[in-house]
Amino acid sequence: MTVSGTPGTGTITLGSAVAGFQTFAAAGVPNGATVSYVIEDASNTWEFGQGTYTSSGTTLARTIVLGSSNGGSAISATGAAMVYLTALAADLPVKTAPTFTILTSGTNATYSPPTGCTWIRGKILGGGGGGAGAPGTTAGSSGGTTYWNTSSPASTSPVYAAGGGAGGTFQAGGAGGTPSGSGTAIISAQGAPGSSAAFSKAGTSYSAGGVGGSTFLGGAGVGVNISNGTNAAANSGSGGAGGGASQSYDNGCGGGGGAGAYIEFVVTSPAATYYYTIGAGGTGSTGNNSSGGYNGGNGGSGIIIIEEHYNW
């Protein structure tokens, strides 16, 4: 738009629209709006900033000068100046990449989203069950439940609870953990069961223990011939392997432990504080070494992975 009068460095009184363009009012600028402007004047002088538009009297107060040909200060505008609205860099949002918080331990511990976080995506795994030792007379222990809650303690009426996998038993794998809770999940999946194990016949064959159930993080325990079952990886939520047996005795090898349940969720308006508990991995049971049996492996502990988003 043209400028009425000679505003100098002060408030501009807007004149008529330049041919082919609209007045601020015709373009829909409301009274009292803060707008981004550019002033172009004679002798290659220029200025840009943010101002306040007033429809009565059609004025533009130069509130903040962001840059100019006058060393960043307001130029002394003449009656030959033209002013128009535009988008400045200050008007464009600055994108912030997501951040991640990985919670690997804690009982009724607290988590607070970072400043500026507008929504979060959570991934929760329960602990994996322990493998059974050969000859499998004692089951491996179950993995612990991983809890997520908006109130303390985390385990009381949790929003999300990823159950731990069951321990392996005599030749049979443990069941996978069960998801529960009051929240709405994107994915809510029972953990994978541990695998069963074969029978070792004296003087004829020997077998490895069952493999632990695996989560999307992998790391399940693997059965080994004539050896203890291996442990699952820490914070994998996978099950430990069952114990193997020697060929000197008739023996049933141990079953693998089940994997913890998996829950994935999104919170669009995060609370200031959350409470959580990471499920422990189950313990593999002891084999009967005097009859050629070996121990079961331990299950992997659970984990919580929080993906924190800001303005994208």
N, C-alpha and C positions, 0 to 999 in steps of 0.2 A: 504494500500500500504506500501511497504518497504520504508525506509528512506535512502537517499544517503548521505554518509558522517556522520559527527557528528554535528548536528545543535545546540546543547546546548539549550539555551533559545531563540534563534533567529529564523529567517525564515527557514522553512523546504524545502529542495530539495527532491522532490518525486522520488522514485526509481521505481522498477517494481511492477506489481500487484501481490498480494498474490494468490496462486493457488485457482481457483474457484471463483475469484472476478475480477472486471474490474478496469482499470485505470480511473481517473477522466474524462479524455477526452472521453474514450469509453462510459462512463456512461452519457455523454451529458452535463457535467458541462461547461458552457461558460467561456471564458476568462474574468477576472475581477469580477467574481461572488463572492458574500459573502456567505460562506457556514458554516454549523455547523460541527465541527470535534471532534474526540476523538483520543488521543494518548495513546497507551499502551506500556510501556517499561519494561525493566528488573526490578527485585526486587519489583514487584507490584507497580510500580509508574505509575501514570496516570494523564491525563489532558483533559479537554474539554472546548470548547469555540467557537468563531466565527472567521473565517479567510478569507483572500482574495486569491483566486486562480489565478495564472498567467500561461497561457498555454505555453508561451515561457520560456523555462528553467524548466517548470513544478514545480513551487514553491507554497508554502502555507505560507502566512504571518500570523502569529498568532496575529490578530488584538485585540481581546478581550478574555481574559482568564476568564471563568465563574466559574471554580472550578478545584481543583487539589489535588493530594496527598502532594503537597508542600505548604500547607496552603493557597491555592487559587492563588498562584503565578505560573508562568510558571515553568515547570520542566526542568531540564537539560537533554534533550533527547540524547540518544546514537544512534549508528548505528544499534542497535538491535531493535529500536522502530518500531512500526507499527502505521499507521494513517488511519483512515477511516471516512466517512461521516455518519451522523446520524441525526435524528430529536431530538431536545432538547425541554425542556419545554418552553424555550423562543420563539420557533417557533410556538407553538400552540396558537390559538386565545383564549382570555379570554372572556367567554360569560357573557354578562350583561343582567340581566332580564329587561323586559319592565317596564317603569314607566308610571304613569297616571297623567294627569292634568284635573281637573274638573272645568269648568267655569260655575258659577251659576248666575252671574249678570254682567252688564256692557253695556254701550252704546258707540259704536265706540272705544272700549278698544283694547289693543294690547296683543298678545301672541307670545312668541318666543320659538321655540323648544330648549331643553337643549343641551349643548355642547356634541358632539359625536353622536347625534341622526341622524340616516341615513334614516329613513322613519317613517311615522305616519299614524295611522288610526283614523279617526274622526267620531263621532256620534252626530247628531244634531237633536234637537226637538224644534218645535215652541211652543208658549204658547197656553194653552187650553182656550176655550171660557167659558164665564160665563153662569150660568143657568138662566132661566127666572123665575121671581116671579109670583105667582098666583094672579089674574086670567090671567096672561100672556099678559097683554095689552102692556107691554114694554119688548123688547128683552134684553137678557144679552149682554154685549159688547164682541166683538171678541178678541181673544188672539193676542199678537204681533208676528211678524215674527222674527225668529232667523237668523242672517246673518253671513256669513263667507267670507272673502275677502282677496286678496293680496294687496289691495290698500285702501286708506282712501278717503271718509267715507265708512264704511262697507256696507251700504245700496245701494250704487251706483254701478250698474252693478256687483252684487255679484257673486262670484264663486258658492256659494250655498246659497239658501234661503228656510228655512223651514217655510211655512206659518202657521199662527195661526188659531185655530179652530174658527168657527162662534159661536155666542151666541145662546142659546136656545130661542124659541119663544112660542107663545100660543099653548100649547099641543104638539109642535113639537121640535125635537132635532135639534141642530145646525150642520151644515156640518163640516166635518173634514178639516183641513188645507191642502193646496196644495204645493208640493215641486217644486222648480224651480232653475234656475241658469245656468251658462255656463260650469260648471265642469262635469266630468264623474263620476257618482256615482255607487257604488256596489249595493246599495239598495236605492230606491227613492219611498217612499210610502205616499199616502194621509192618513191623520189622520182619525181615526174612528169617525163616527157621534155620537152625543148624542142621547139618546132614547127619544121617545115621552112620553106623560103623559096622563092619563085617565081624565075623567070628574067626578067631585064630585056632587052627586045629594042630594039636601037638604033633610034631614030626612031619607035618604035611604043608602047612602054610602059616604065614603070619600077616597081620594086617595093620594098617594105620588107623588112628582114631578119626572120627568124623570132623569135617571142616566146619568152622564157625559160620553163622549167617553173616552176610556182608551188607553194609550200607552203601550209599552213593560215594562215601569217602574211601571205601575199600578197607584194607588192613585187617581182614579176618584171619584168625589163627588157622594154621594148616596142620593136619595130622601127619605124623612121620612114623615110618615103620620102626618098630623096636625102639621107641623113644617117647619122651614126653610130648604132648601136644603143644604147639607154639602159642604164645600169647597174641592177642589181637593188638593192633596199634593203639596207643593212647589217644583218647578223644576221637576215635573213629566210630564209636557206638557199635562196632562189630563184635561177633562172638568169638570166644576162645575155642581152640581145637580140642577134641577128645584125645585121651592118652592111647598110645598104641600098645601092642602086646608082643611078647617073644613067641617063637614057635616051639618052645619047650613045654608049654602047658596048653590045655584047652582054655581059651579065654575069649570073652566078649569085649571088644574094644569100646572105649567111651564115645558117646555122641558129642557133637559140637554144640556150643552154646548159641542161642538165638540172638539176633540183632535187635537193637533198640528201635522203638517206633520213631517215625519222622513226621514233623509238622512244619509247614511253611505258611506264613501269614503276613499281612500288610496292615499297618496302622497309619491312617491318614492324618490323625491329630494326636501326636505322641503326648503321653503324660510326662510330668517332670521327673518321676522316679518309678522304676520297676524293681521287682524283687524276683530273684531266681535261685534255683538250686541245680547244680550239675549232677546227674546220676553217675554213681560210681560203677566201674566195671565189676562184673561178678567174678568170684574166685573159682579157679579150677579145683576139682576135688582130687584127693590123693589116691594114687593107684596102689594096688597090692603088689609091691615089688617082690615079695617072697614067692608069688606065683606067676611072676613074669609080666606083671602089669606096670604101666607107666602113668604118670600124672596128667591131668587135664590142664590146658592152658587158661590163663585169665582173659576175661572179656575186656574190651576197650571201654574207657569211660565215655560219657556223653559230651556234648558240646552245644553251644549256642553261637550262631553267627548273625550279627546285626549289620545290615546294610543301611547306611544313613544318607538320606537325600535332602537336598537343599532347595534349589530353584529349577530343577529339571527332572 
